[in-house]
Amino acid sequence: MIFSSQEFIFYFLPAVWIAFWLVRPLSVRGSILLLGAASLGFYAWWNWHYVFLFFASIALNFTCYRVMRHHPKAWLLKAGIIGNLALIAVFKYAEFLVVDVAQATQLAPWVDNIVLPLGISFFTFQQISFLVDSARTPEEQPTPFIDYLAYVSFFPQLIAGPIVRHDEFLYQLRRKLTLQDNFVRGCLLFGIGLAKKVLIADTLSQYVAAGYADPAMLTTADAWLLALLYTFQLYFDFSGYSDMAIGLGLMFGLQLPQNFNSPYQAASIQDFWRRWHMTLSSWLRDYLYIPLGGSRHGALRTYFALIATMFLGGLWHGAGWTFVAWGAAHGVALAVNRAWSRAGFALPPAAGWLLTFVFVVNLWVVFRAEDFATAATVYAAMWSPAEWSWAALATHAVFGEPMQLWYAVAGLLVVVTMLPNAWEIDRYCVRHMRSILVVGAQFVAGFLFMLALKRMAEASAPAEFIYFQF
């Protein structure tokens, strides 16, 4: 069930929200159980068969956790981690590896058409963090199963994050929850996120799809415009999802962590990864980069840890060599950035921002491309020296009369680099809930929400979020 669908907004969400706040004053335990059951129903809307797999994953991880509490053995934790990774390996990477081997050996693949369970990367990483953190610092009181079920399956962040740590979430379930101000904040963030997704990302997706449908037709101007359009489509699609998830959490009185902090304002690649998909970045840092040695064992070990972490981070995004190349390139860039900083060099902020932004835009090309051949075709159009004349740069073959698209790109660049992001707007609302600016922001969000609903009604079907495929 997609957040930007009428079924979710007009039926599922109101029903669960009303039921939750009716049950909460009567029974905290009952309200937690309601959240878990509703979240399983949310997941079942996609494919009810996979609810059994999802629930089995939850039950097995919880069993591993409870056994570790009584028998804190290192091998139990390792077994739990391996079991989680095996689940991802089977459903996400088995077909990819088998097909590659079959192509190399010219044999028929023995695995075909494995359906990737929605959100498997997110809920698996979340459960790994729970096992590791519980082993490191055991709680005085064990986590009840219904709390764990609600933590893993909480529908606002189940499919595409943010990735939530248990110490950020579980204590909230049983505390006294407030409704009024949190509900207003939640509606504001949900409205902003819905507008990002429906009005911006879904609009840009049509042009991006057209450009990648026939990359051989791209001129230099087309290729750069295509790369920039996807840069903004991906940002508004995924940050829109995160805003909606955080907003939905607030409607239930629960605070989910920030996931984006204006990443296109970053003046270095290290700064970019502190701002982009922040919960994944912190997960990779804590559970991969630091265990691989981090910055504690000299420069070479640090560079290896950075490259290996981002290599695996790229593989996490998708079963394809393009994702691996994208992650590895970011890892090399982080290593170069670290070496540059250690040598005492620093670029002026404007130059650092431009270099980072151009680098990120270029790597989104291979991230989006179906294969390396498609990416190479787009890069050839972007960077061919023969095409760098004024006439060539002004010629468009794919986008026809593209000035409105260039105006849109310029406007979106201003939005993401100069205007406050959704999290900053929310923080301001917390401090000045009754100010005229907050009332104005609520009015604008409400207007955008109505525009988004109108666009949803006109669409034949709601468009999936990009990160659903990961």
NULUMDO-96721 format. One record per residue: x negated, y, z of N, C-alpha, C in turn. Coordinates in steps of 0.1 Angstrom, whole numbers, padded with zeros to 4 digits, always signed. Example, Ala and Ser with C-alpha at 12.3 -4.5 7.8 and 13.67 -1.06 7.14 Angstrom:
<pts>
-0132-0057+0078-0123-0045+0078-0132-0033+0078/-0128-0022+0071-0137-0011+0071-0129+0000+0079/
</pts>
This chain:
<pts>
-0009-0012+0000+0000+0000+0000-0009+0012+0000/-0007+0021-0009-0016+0033-0011-0010+0045-0004/-0019+0052+0003-0014+0064+0010-0006+0074+0002/-0010+0075-0011-0004+0084-0020+0008+0078-0027/+0015+0068-0021+0027+0062-0027+0039+0066-0019/+0050+0067-0026+0063+0070-0019+0067+0060-0009/+0064+0047-0012+0067+0036-0002+0060+0039+0011/+0047+0043+0011+0040+0046+0023+0045+0058+0030/+0047+0069+0023+0050+0082+0029+0064+0083+0034/+0073+0077+0027+0088+0078+0031+0093+0067+0038/+0087+0055+0038+0092+0043+0045+0083+0038+0055/+0072+0033+0051+0063+0026+0061+0058+0035+0072/+0052+0047+0069+0047+0056+0079+0057+0060+0089/+0069+0066+0084+0079+0070+0094+0084+0059+0103/+0086+0047+0097+0091+0036+0105+0081+0032+0116/+0068+0031+0113+0058+0027+0122+0056+0038+0133/+0056+0050+0128+0053+0062+0137+0064+0063+0147/+0077+0062+0143+0088+0063+0152+0088+0052+0162/+0086+0039+0157+0085+0028+0166+0074+0029+0176/+0063+0033+0172+0051+0035+0181+0054+0044+0193/+0059+0056+0189+0062+0066+0200+0074+0063+0208/+0083+0054+0204+0094+0049+0212+0089+0039+0222/+0080+0030+0217+0075+0019+0226+0064+0024+0235/+0056+0034+0231+0044+0038+0239+0048+0042+0254/+0058+0050+0256+0061+0053+0270+0066+0041+0279/+0071+0031+0272+0076+0019+0279+0066+0009+0282/+0056+0007+0272+0046-0003+0273+0034+0000+0265/+0023+0003+0271+0011+0006+0264+0007-0007+0256/+0007-0018+0263+0003-0031+0256+0013-0033+0244/+0026-0031+0246+0035-0033+0235+0032-0024+0223/+0028-0011+0226+0025-0002+0215+0012-0006+0207/+0002-0012+0214-0010-0017+0208-0007-0029+0199/+0002-0038+0204+0006-0049+0197+0014-0045+0184/+0022-0035+0186+0029-0030+0174+0020-0024+0163/+0010-0017+0167+0000-0012+0158-0007-0023+0150/-0011-0034+0158-0018-0045+0151-0009-0052+0141/+0004-0054+0146+0013-0062+0137+0017-0053+0125/+0019-0040+0126+0022-0031+0115+0010-0031+0105/-0002-0031+0111-0014-0031+0102-0015-0043+0094/-0012-0055+0100-0012-0067+0093-0002-0067+0082/+0010-0061+0085+0020-0060+0074+0016-0050+0063/+0009-0040+0067+0003-0031+0057-0006-0038+0047/-0015-0047+0053-0024-0054+0045-0017-0064+0036/-0006-0070+0042+0001-0081+0035+0009-0075+0022/+0011-0062+0023+0018-0055+0011+0010-0058-0002/-0003-0058-0001-0011-0060-0013-0010-0074-0017/-0013-0084-0008-0013-0098-0012-0012-0106+0002/+0000-0111+0004+0003-0117+0017-0006-0129+0020/-0011-0136+0009-0019-0148+0011-0032-0144+0018/-0037-0132+0016-0050-0128+0021-0049-0124+0036/-0037-0122+0041-0035-0119+0055-0041-0130+0064/-0040-0143+0059-0045-0154+0067-0060-0154+0067/-0066-0150+0056-0081-0148+0056-0085-0137+0065/-0078-0126+0065-0081-0114+0073-0080-0118+0088/-0069-0124+0091-0066-0128+0105-0076-0138+0110/-0080-0148+0101-0090-0158+0105-0103-0151+0108/-0107-0141+0100-0119-0134+0103-0119-0127+0116/-0107-0121+0119-0106-0114+0132-0107-0124+0144/-0100-0135+0142-0099-0145+0153-0113-0151+0155/-0120-0154+0145-0133-0161+0146-0143-0151+0152/-0143-0138+0148-0152-0129+0154-0149-0126+0169/-0136-0126+0172-0132-0124+0186-0137-0136+0195/-0135-0148+0189-0140-0160+0196-0155-0160+0198/-0162-0156+0188-0177-0154+0190-0180-0144+0201/-0173-0133+0201-0175-0123+0211-0172-0129+0225/-0161-0136+0227-0158-0141+0240-0168-0152+0245/-0172-0160+0235-0182-0170+0239-0196-0163+0243/-0199-0153+0236-0212-0146+0239-0211-0139+0253/-0200-0135+0257-0198-0130+0271-0202-0140+0281/-0198-0152+0279-0201-0163+0289-0215-0169+0287/-0219-0169+0274-0232-0176+0271-0240-0166+0261/-0246-0156+0267-0253-0146+0259-0266-0151+0253/-0264-0159+0242-0275-0165+0235-0277-0157+0222/-0290-0155+0218-0293-0148+0206-0287-0155+0194/-0288-0168+0194-0284-0176+0183-0269-0174+0180/-0261-0172+0190-0246-0170+0188-0244-0157+0181/-0251-0146+0184-0250-0134+0177-0254-0135+0163/-0265-0142+0160-0270-0145+0147-0260-0153+0139/-0254-0163+0145-0243-0171+0138-0231-0162+0135/-0227-0153+0144-0216-0144+0141-0219-0135+0129/-0231-0129+0129-0235-0120+0118-0236-0128+0105/-0242-0140+0105-0243-0148+0093-0229-0152+0088/-0220-0155+0097-0207-0159+0092-0200-0147+0085/-0201-0135+0091-0195-0123+0084-0201-0121+0071/-0215-0122+0070-0221-0119+0057-0218-0130+0047/-0216-0142+0052-0212-0153+0043-0198-0150+0037/-0189-0145+0044-0176-0141+0039-0177-0131+0028/-0185-0121+0030-0187-0111+0019-0194-0118+0007/-0204-0126+0010-0212-0132-0001-0203-0141-0010/-0193-0148-0004-0185-0157-0012-0175-0149-0020/-0168-0139-0014-0158-0132-0021-0163-0120-0030/-0174-0115-0026-0179-0103-0033-0190-0105-0043/-0199-0115-0039-0211-0116-0047-0213-0130-0054/-0205-0140-0051-0206-0153-0056-0205-0153-0071/-0194-0147-0076-0191-0147-0090-0202-0139-0098/-0206-0128-0092-0216-0119-0098-0229-0127-0100/-0234-0135-0090-0246-0142-0090-0245-0154-0100/-0233-0161-0099-0231-0173-0107-0231-0169-0122/-0224-0158-0125-0224-0153-0139-0238-0149-0144/-0245-0143-0136-0259-0139-0140-0268-0151-0142/-0267-0161-0134-0274-0173-0135-0270-0181-0148/-0257-0181-0150-0251-0188-0162-0256-0181-0175/-0257-0168-0175-0262-0161-0187-0277-0164-0189/-0284-0164-0178-0299-0167-0179-0302-0181-0184/-0293-0190-0180-0296-0204-0183-0287-0209-0194/-0278-0201-0199-0269-0204-0210-0260-0216-0207/-0256-0216-0194-0246-0226-0189-0233-0219-0186/-0223-0227-0186-0209-0221-0183-0209-0219-0168/-0204-0207-0164-0202-0204-0150-0192-0213-0143/-0195-0218-0131-0186-0227-0124-0177-0219-0114/-0179-0206-0113-0170-0198-0105-0165-0187-0114/-0152-0184-0113-0146-0174-0122-0134-0168-0115/-0132-0155-0117-0120-0147-0113-0117-0149-0098/-0128-0146-0089-0126-0146-0075-0120-0132-0072/-0109-0132-0065-0102-0119-0062-0109-0114-0049/-0113-0101-0050-0120-0095-0039-0109-0090-0029/-0109-0095-0016-0099-0090-0006-0101-0075-0004/-0091-0068-0003-0091-0054+0000-0098-0051+0013/-0107-0041+0013-0113-0036+0025-0123-0046+0032/-0127-0057+0025-0135-0067+0031-0149-0061+0036/-0155-0052+0028-0167-0046+0032-0166-0038+0045/-0155-0031+0046-0153-0022+0057-0150-0030+0070/-0140-0039+0069-0136-0046+0082-0147-0056+0086/-0155-0061+0076-0166-0070+0080-0177-0062+0087/-0181-0050+0081-0192-0042+0088-0187-0038+0102/-0174-0034+0103-0169-0030+0116-0170-0041+0126/-0167-0053+0122-0168-0065+0131-0183-0068+0135/-0192-0067+0125-0206-0069+0128-0211-0059+0139/-0207-0046+0137-0211-0036+0147-0205-0039+0161/-0193-0045+0161-0187-0048+0174-0195-0059+0181/-0199-0070+0173-0207-0081+0179-0220-0076+0184/-0227-0068+0176-0241-0064+0179-0240-0054+0191/-0231-0045+0191-0230-0035+0203-0226-0042+0216/-0217-0052+0214-0212-0059+0226-0224-0068+0232/-0232-0073+0223-0244-0081+0228-0254-0072+0235/-0256-0060+0229-0266-0050+0235-0262-0045+0248/-0249-0041+0249-0244-0035+0262-0230-0041+0265/-0230-0052+0272-0217-0059+0275-0209-0050+0284/-0195-0049+0281-0186-0042+0289-0183-0049+0302/-0180-0041+0312-0176-0047+0325-0164-0055+0323/-0154-0050+0316-0141-0057+0314-0141-0062+0299/-0137-0074+0297-0137-0079+0283-0125-0072+0275/-0127-0070+0262-0117-0065+0254-0106-0075+0251/-0094-0071+0254-0083-0081+0251-0081-0083+0236/-0076-0094+0232-0074-0097+0218-0065-0087+0210/-0054-0083+0217-0046-0073+0209-0053-0060+0207/-0061-0056+0216-0069-0043+0214-0079-0045+0203/-0085-0057+0202-0095-0060+0192-0088-0061+0178/-0076-0067+0178-0068-0068+0166-0064-0054+0161/-0060-0045+0169-0057-0031+0165-0069-0024+0161/-0080-0026+0167-0093-0019+0164-0097-0023+0150/-0097-0035+0146-0102-0040+0133-0092-0037+0122/-0079-0038+0125-0069-0038+0115-0062-0024+0114/-0065-0014+0122-0058-0002+0123-0056+0004+0108/-0044+0004+0104-0041+0006+0089-0047+0019+0083/-0048+0031+0091-0053+0043+0084-0067+0041+0079/-0075+0033+0086-0089+0032+0081-0093+0017+0077/-0083+0009+0075-0085-0005+0072-0092-0007+0059/-0087-0001+0048-0091-0004+0035-0104+0003+0030/-0106+0015+0034-0118+0023+0029-0124+0032+0040/-0122+0028+0053-0129+0035+0063-0121+0048+0068/-0128+0056+0076-0142+0055+0081-0145+0042+0089/-0157+0038+0088-0162+0027+0097-0162+0032+0111/-0155+0025+0120-0153+0030+0134-0161+0021+0143/-0168+0026+0153-0174+0019+0163-0164+0016+0174/-0166+0005+0181-0155+0001+0191-0155+0011+0203/-0167+0016+0206-0167+0025+0218-0161+0039+0214/-0159+0042+0201-0152+0054+0197-0137+0052+0197/-0132+0040+0197-0118+0037+0194-0111+0030+0206/-0117+0020+0211-0110+0011+0220-0105+0019+0233/-0114+0028+0238-0110+0035+0250-0098+0044+0248/-0096+0048+0235-0084+0057+0232-0071+0049+0233/-0072+0036+0230-0059+0028+0229-0051+0028+0242/-0058+0028+0253-0051+0027+0266-0051+0040+0274/-0056+0050+0269-0055+0063+0276-0042+0070+0273/-0039+0080+0280-0027+0088+0278-0028+0095+0265/-0019+0093+0255-0019+0099+0242-0010+0111+0242/-0015+0122+0235-0006+0133+0234-0001+0134+0219/+0011+0139+0217+0017+0139+0204+0017+0152+0197/+0022+0163+0204+0026+0175+0197+0014+0181+0189/+0003+0185+0195-0007+0192+0188-0014+0182+0178/-0016+0170+0183-0023+0160+0174-0014+0157+0162/-0001+0157+0163+0007+0155+0151+0006+0166+0141/+0006+0178+0146+0004+0190+0137-0009+0189+0130/-0020+0186+0137-0033+0185+0131-0033+0173+0121/-0027+0162+0125-0026+0151+0116-0019+0154+0103/-0008+0161+0104-0001+0165+0092-0009+0174+0083/-0016+0183+0089-0025+0192+0082-0035+0185+0074/-0042+0176+0081-0053+0168+0074-0047+0159+0063/-0036+0152+0066-0030+0144+0057-0026+0151+0044/-0020+0163+0046-0016+0171+0035-0028+0176+0026/-0039+0179+0033-0051+0183+0025-0057+0171+0018/-0057+0160+0024-0062+0148+0017-0054+0143+0006/-0041+0144+0008-0031+0140-0003-0033+0150-0015/-0035+0163-0013-0037+0172-0024-0050+0169-0031/-0061+0166-0023-0073+0163-0029-0072+0151-0039/-0065+0141-0034-0063+0128-0042-0054+0131-0054/-0042+0135-0052-0032+0136-0063-0034+0147-0072/-0037+0159-0067-0038+0171-0075-0052+0172-0082/-0062+0168-0076-0076+0170-0081-0082+0157-0086/-0084+0147-0078-0091+0135-0082-0083+0127-0093/-0070+0126-0092-0063+0119-0102-0062+0126-0115/-0062+0139-0114-0063+0147-0127-0076+0146-0134/-0087+0146-0126-0100+0145-0132-0102+0131-0138/-0096+0121-0132-0099+0107-0136-0095+0105-0150/-0085+0112-0155-0081+0110-0169-0092+0114-0179/-0099+0125-0176-0110+0130-0184-0122+0121-0183/-0125+0116-0171-0136+0107-0168-0134+0094-0176/-0122+0089-0175-0119+0076-0182-0121+0078-0197/-0116+0089-0202-0118+0092-0217-0132+0093-0221/-0141+0099-0213-0155+0101-0216-0162+0087-0216/-0159+0079-0206-0166+0066-0205-0160+0056-0214/-0149+0058-0220-0143+0049-0229-0151+0047-0242/-0157+0058-0246-0165+0058-0258-0178+0067-0256/-0187+0063-0248-0199+0072-0245-0207+0075-0257/-0207+0067-0268-0215+0070-0280-0211+0083-0286/-0198+0087-0284-0193+0100-0290-0197+0112-0282/-0203+0111-0270-0206+0122-0262-0217+0131-0268/-0215+0144-0268-0225+0154-0271-0232+0157-0258/-0242+0165-0259-0249+0169-0246-0240+0177-0237/-0232+0186-0242-0222+0193-0234-0212+0184-0228/-0207+0174-0236-0197+0164-0231-0203+0156-0220/-0216+0152-0222-0222+0143-0212-0224+0150-0198/-0228+0162-0199-0230+0170-0186-0216+0173-0180/-0206+0176-0188-0193+0178-0183-0187+0166-0177/-0189+0154-0183-0185+0142-0178-0191+0138-0165/-0204+0140-0164-0211+0137-0151-0206+0146-0140/-0204+0159-0143-0199+0168-0133-0184+0165-0129/-0176+0161-0139-0162+0158-0136-0162+0145-0127/-0170+0135-0129-0170+0124-0120-0175+0127-0107/-0185+0136-0106-0191+0140-0093-0180+0146-0084/-0171+0153-0090-0160+0159-0082-0148+0149-0080/-0146+0141-0090-0135+0131-0089-0138+0122-0077/-0150+0117-0076-0154+0108-0066-0153+0114-0052/-0158+0127-0051-0158+0134-0038-0144+0136-0034/-0135+0141-0042-0122+0145-0038-0113+0132-0036/-0116+0121-0043-0109+0109-0041-0113+0103-0027/-0125+0102-0024-0129+0095-0012-0128+0104+0000/-0132+0116-0001-0130+0125+0010-0115+0127+0013/-0107+0127+0002-0093+0128+0004-0088+0116+0012/-0092+0104+0009-0088+0093+0016-0092+0094+0031/-0104+0098+0033-0109+0100+0047-0101+0110+0055/-0098+0121+0048-0090+0132+0055-0076+0126+0058/-0070+0118+0049-0057+0112+0052-0058+0102+0063/-0069+0094+0063-0070+0084+0074-0072+0091+0088/-0080+0101+0088-0082+0108+0101-0068+0115+0105/-0061+0121+0095-0048+0127+0098-0038+0117+0103/-0038+0105+0097-0029+0094+0102-0032+0090+0116/-0045+0089+0119-0049+0085+0132-0044+0095+0142/-0046+0108+0139-0041+0118+0148-0026+0118+0151/-0018+0114+0140-0004+0113+0142-0001+0102+0153/-0010+0093+0155-0008+0083+0165-0016+0086+0178/-0021+0098+0178-0029+0103+0190-0043+0097+0190/-0048+0092+0180-0061+0085+0179-0071+0093+0170/-0083+0096+0175-0092+0104+0168-0102+0095+0161/-0102+0095+0147-0112+0087+0140-0124+0096+0137/-0136+0091+0134-0148+0099+0132-0148+0106+0119/-0155+0117+0118-0157+0125+0106-0165+0116+0096/-0162+0118+0083-0168+0110+0073-0175+0118+0062/-0171+0131+0061-0178+0140+0051-0180+0153+0058/-0191+0159+0055-0194+0173+0060-0201+0181+0049/-0193+0184+0038-0197+0192+0027-0210+0187+0021/-0211+0175+0016-0223+0169+0012-0230+0176+0000/-0221+0183-0008-0227+0190-0020-0233+0203-0016/-0234+0206-0003-0241+0218+0002-0255+0214+0006/-0259+0201+0005-0271+0196+0010-0283+0202+0003/-0294+0205+0010-0306+0211+0004-0317+0201+0003/-0314+0188+0006-0324+0177+0004-0316+0164+0003/-0322+0154-0002-0315+0141-0003-0313+0135+0011/-0322+0138+0021-0319+0133+0034-0307+0140+0040/-0306+0153+0038-0294+0161+0042-0282+0156+0036/-0283+0152+0023-0271+0147+0016-0265+0135+0023/-0274+0125+0027-0270+0113+0033-0266+0115+0048/-0269+0126+0054-0263+0129+0067-0249+0135+0065/-0245+0138+0053-0232+0145+0051-0222+0136+0043/-0227+0127+0035-0219+0119+0026-0216+0106+0033/-0203+0102+0033-0199+0089+0039-0207+0086+0052/-0205+0096+0061-0213+0096+0073-0212+0084+0082/-0201+0077+0082-0200+0065+0090-0208+0053+0084/-0208+0053+0071-0216+0042+0065-0231+0045+0067/-0235+0058+0065-0249+0062+0067-0254+0059+0081/-0245+0062+0091-0249+0059+0105-0250+0044+0107/-0241+0036+0101-0241+0021+0102-0254+0016+0096/-0257+0020+0084-0270+0016+0078-0282+0019+0086/-0282+0031+0092-0293+0036+0100-0295+0026+0112/-0283+0024+0119-0284+0017+0132-0286+0002+0131/-0280-0004+0120-0280-0018+0119-0289-0024+0108/-0295-0015+0100-0305-0019+0090-0318-0012+0091/-0318+0001+0090-0330+0009+0089-0338+0008+0102/-0332+0009+0114-0339+0008+0126-0344-0006+0129/-0336-0017+0127-0341-0030+0128-0353-0033+0118/-0353-0027+0107-0364-0029+0097-0376-0022+0101/-0376-0014+0112-0388-0007+0116-0386+0008+0118/-0377+0013+0110-0374+0028+0111-0387+0036+0109/-0388+0046+0117-0400+0054+0116-0410+0052+0127/-0410+0040+0133-0418+0037+0145-0431+0030+0142/-0433+0026+0129-0445+0018+0126-0453+0023+0115/-0454+0036+0114-0463+0042+0103-0455+0045+0091/-0462+0053+0082-0455+0058+0070-0451+0047+0060/-0460+0037+0057-0456+0027+0048-0444+0019+0052/-0443+0015+0065-0432+0008+0070-0419+0016+0069/-0421+0029+0072-0409+0038+0071-0404+0039+0056/-0413+0040+0047-0408+0040+0033-0402+0027+0028/-0408+0016+0033-0402+0003+0030-0388+0002+0036/-0386+0006+0048-0373+0006+0055-0363+0014+0048/-0367+0026+0043-0357+0035+0036-0353+0029+0023/-0363+0024+0015-0359+0018+0002-0351+0005+0004/-0355-0003+0013-0347-0016+0015-0333-0013+0020/-0332-0003+0029-0318+0000+0034-0309+0005+0023/-0314+0014+0015-0306+0020+0004-0304+0009-0007/-0313+0001-0009-0311-0010-0018-0299-0019-0014/-0299-0022-0001-0288-0030+0004-0275-0022+0005/-0276-0009+0007-0265+0000+0007-0259+0001-0007/-0267+0001-0017-0262+0001-0031-0255-0012-0034/-0260-0024-0029-0254-0037-0031-0241-0038-0024/-0240-0031-0012-0227-0031-0004-0216-0025-0013/-0220-0015-0021-0209-0008-0028-0203-0016-0039/-0210-0026-0044-0205-0034-0055-0214-0045-0060/-0208-0055-0065-0216-0066-0070-0219-0063-0085/-0230-0056-0086-0235-0052-0100-0248-0046-0099/-0256-0048-0109-0270-0043-0109-0270-0027-0110/-0260-0021-0115-0259-0007-0116-0259-0001-0101/-0251-0008-0092-0250-0003-0079-0264-0005-0072/-0270-0016-0075-0284-0019-0069-0293-0008-0073/-0293-0005-0086-0302+0006-0091-0299+0019-0085/-0287+0022-0083-0283+0035-0077-0288+0035-0063/-0286+0025-0055-0291+0025-0041-0306+0026-0040/-0313+0018-0049-0327+0018-0048-0333+0031-0052/-0327+0038-0062-0331+0052-0066-0330+0061-0054/-0319+0060-0047-0317+0069-0035-0327+0066-0024/-0330+0053-0023-0341+0049-0013-0354+0055-0017/-0358+0054-0029-0371+0060-0034-0371+0075-0031/-0360+0081-0034-0358+0096-0032-0360+0099-0018/-0354+0091-0009-0355+0094+0006-0370+0092+0010/-0376+0082+0005-0390+0080+0008-0399+0091+0003/-0397+0096-0009-0404+0108-0014-0401+0120-0006/-0389+0122-0002-0385+0133+0006-0392+0133+0020/-0393+0121+0026-0400+0119+0039-0415+0122+0037/-0421+0117+0027-0435+0119+0024-0438+0134+0022/-0429+0141+0014-0430+0155+0012-0429+0163+0025/-0420+0159+0033-0419+0166+0046-0431+0164+0055/-0436+0152+0055-0447+0149+0064-0460+0156+0059/-0461+0159+0046-0472+0166+0041-0471+0181+0044/-0460+0185+0049-0458+0199+0053-0452+0208+0042/-0447+0202+0031-0442+0210+0020-0427+0213+0023/-0422+0224+0017-0408+0227+0018-0404+0236+0006/-0393+0232+0000-0388+0240-0011-0379+0252-0005/-0378+0263-0012-0368+0273-0008-0354+0267-0008/-0345+0271+0001-0332+0264+0002-0325+0263-0011/-0325+0274-0019-0318+0274-0032-0323+0263-0042/-0337+0263-0042-0343+0253-0051-0341+0239-0046/-0341+0237-0033-0338+0224-0027-0324+0219-0030/-0314+0229-0029-0300+0225-0032-0299+0221-0047/-0305+0229-0056-0303+0226-0070-0309+0213-0074/-0321+0210-0069-0328+0198-0072-0320+0186-0066/-0314+0187-0054-0306+0176-0048-0293+0174-0056/-0287+0185-0059-0274+0184-0066-0276+0178-0080/-0286+0182-0087-0288+0176-0101-0292+0161-0100/-0300+0158-0090-0303+0144-0088-0291+0135-0084/-0283+0140-0075-0271+0133-0071-0261+0131-0083/-0259+0142-0091-0250+0142-0103-0255+0131-0113/-0268+0131-0115-0274+0121-0125-0272+0107-0120/-0274+0105-0107-0272+0091-0102-0258+0086-0102/-0248+0096-0101-0234+0092-0102-0231+0086-0115/-0239+0089-0125-0237+0083-0139-0239+0068-0138/-0250+0063-0133-0252+0049-0132-0242+0042-0122/-0238+0049-0112-0228+0044-0102-0215+0042-0109/-0211+0051-0118-0198+0050-0125-0198+0040-0137/-0210+0039-0144-0210+0032-0156-0208+0017-0154/-0201+0011-0164-0199-0004-0163-0211-0012-0164/-0221-0007-0171-0234-0014-0173-0245-0004-0176/-0257-0010-0177-0269-0001-0179-0268+0005-0193/-0263-0002-0203-0262+0003-0216-0253+0015-0217/-0242+0015-0210-0233+0027-0209-0240+0038-0203/-0247+0036-0191-0254+0046-0184-0265+0052-0193/-0273+0043-0200-0283+0048-0209-0278+0057-0220/-0266+0054-0225-0260+0062-0236-0257+0076-0231/-0251+0076-0218-0248+0089-0212-0260+0097-0209/-0270+0091-0204-0283+0098-0201-0290+0103-0214/-0289+0095-0224-0295+0099-0237-0288+0112-0242/-0275+0113-0241-0268+0125-0245-0272+0137-0236/-0273+0134-0223-0276+0145-0213-0290+0151-0215/-0300+0142-0218-0314+0146-0217-0322+0145-0230/-0315+0143-0241-0322+0142-0254-0328+0156-0258/-0341+0157-0259-0347+0170-0262-0341+0176-0275/-0338+0167-0285-0333+0172-0298-0320+0179-0297/-0313+0176-0286-0299+0182-0284-0300+0195-0276/-0311+0200-0272-0312+0211-0263-0314+0224-0271/-0304+0227-0279-0302+0240-0286-0289+0245-0283/-0287+0259-0285-0275+0265-0281-0263+0259-0288/-0265+0256-0301-0254+0250-0309-0250+0237-0304/-0261+0228-0300-0258+0215-0295-0251+0215-0282/-0256+0225-0273-0250+0225-0260-0236+0231-0260/-0232+0237-0271-0218+0243-0271-0209+0234-0279/-0214+0222-0284-0206+0213-0292-0200+0202-0284/-0187+0200-0286-0180+0190-0279-0173+0181-0289/-0174+0168-0287-0167+0158-0296-0156+0151-0288/-0158+0149-0275-0148+0141-0268-0137+0150-0261/-0141+0161-0256-0132+0169-0248-0125+0180-0255/-0128+0181-0269-0121+0191-0277-0124+0205-0273/-0114+0212-0268-0116+0226-0263-0118+0225-0247/-0130+0225-0242-0132+0221-0229-0134+0233-0219/-0131+0245-0223-0134+0257-0214-0126+0256-0202/-0114+0251-0202-0106+0250-0190-0112+0240-0180/-0119+0229-0186-0126+0220-0177-0138+0226-0171/-0146+0234-0179-0157+0241-0173-0153+0251-0162/-0142+0257-0164-0136+0266-0154-0133+0258-0141/-0127+0246-0144-0123+0238-0132-0135+0233-0125/-0146+0229-0132-0158+0225-0126-0164+0237-0117/-0165+0249-0123-0170+0260-0116-0162+0263-0103/-0149+0262-0105-0140+0265-0093-0142+0254-0082/-0143+0241-0086-0145+0231-0076-0159+0232-0070/-0169+0236-0077-0182+0238-0072-0182+0249-0061/-0174+0259-0063-0172+0270-0053-0166+0264-0040/-0155+0256-0043-0148+0250-0032-0157+0241-0023/-0165+0233-0029-0173+0223-0021-0185+0229-0015/-0190+0240-0020-0202+0246-0015-0200+0259-0007/-0188+0265-0007-0187+0278+0000-0175+0278+0009/-0165+0270+0007-0153+0270+0015-0154+0260+0027/-0147+0262+0038-0148+0253+0049-0141+0239+0045/-0147+0228+0050-0141+0215+0047-0130+0212+0056/-0123+0201+0054-0111+0197+0061-0115+0196+0076/-0126+0190+0079-0130+0188+0093-0132+0202+0100/-0138+0211+0093-0140+0224+0099-0127+0232+0101/-0118+0230+0092-0104+0235+0094-0098+0229+0106/-0099+0216+0108-0093+0210+0119-0099+0215+0132/-0112+0216+0132-0119+0221+0144-0114+0235+0148/-0112+0243+0138-0107+0257+0140-0093+0256+0146/-0085+0247+0141-0071+0246+0146-0071+0241+0160/-0081+0233+0164-0081+0229+0178-0084+0240+0187/-0093+0249+0183-0096+0261+0191-0086+0272+0191/-0079+0273+0180-0070+0285+0178-0057+0280+0173/-0050+0271+0180-0038+0264+0175-0027+0273+0172/-0026+0285+0179-0015+0294+0176-0018+0306+0168/-0030+0307+0163-0035+0319+0155-0028+0320+0142/-0028+0332+0136-0021+0334+0123-0028+0326+0112/-0041+0325+0113-0049+0318+0103-0045+0303+0103/-0043+0297+0115-0038+0283+0115-0024+0281+0110/-0016+0291+0113-0002+0290+0107-0003+0291+0092/-0012+0300+0087-0013+0302+0073-0019+0289+0066/-0029+0282+0073-0034+0270+0068-0024+0259+0067/-0015+0259+0077-0004+0249+0078+0006+0251+0066/+0008+0264+0064+0017+0267+0053+0011+0263+0039/-0002+0266+0037-0008+0262+0025-0009+0247+0023/-0012+0240+0034-0012+0225+0033+0002+0220+0030/+0012+0226+0036+0026+0222+0033+0029+0224+0019/+0025+0235+0013+0028+0238-0001+0020+0228-0010/+0008+0225-0007+0000+0216-0015+0006+0202-0013/+0011+0199-0001+0018+0186+0001+0030+0184-0008/+0038+0195-0010+0050+0194-0018+0046+0193-0033/+0035+0200-0037+0030+0199-0051+0026+0185-0053/+0019+0179-0044+0014+0165-0045+0026+0155-0046/+0036+0157-0038+0048+0149-0039+0054+0150-0053/+0055+0162-0058+0061+0164-0071+0052+0157-0082/+0039+0158-0081+0031+0150-0090+0032+0135-0089/+0034+0131-0077+0036+0116-0074+0049+0112-0081/+0059+0120-0080+0072+0116-0086+0071+0115-0101/+0062+0123-0107+0061+0124-0121+0052+0112-0127/+0044+0107-0118+0035+0096-0122+0042+0083-0123/+0038+0074-0132+0044+0061-0134+0041+0052-0122/+0029+0053-0117+0025+0045-0105+0014+0053-0098/+0013+0051-0085+0002+0058-0078-0012+0052-0082/-0022+0061-0083-0035+0056-0087-0043+0051-0074/-0050+0040-0076-0057+0035-0064-0069+0044-0061/-0074+0044-0049-0086+0051-0045-0098+0043-0050/-0108+0051-0054-0120+0045-0060-0126+0035-0051/-0127+0038-0038-0134+0029-0029-0126+0017-0025/-0114+0015-0031-0107+0002-0029-0115-0009-0035/-0123-0006-0046-0130-0017-0053-0142-0021-0045/-0146-0014-0035-0158-0018-0027-0155-0025-0015/
</pts>
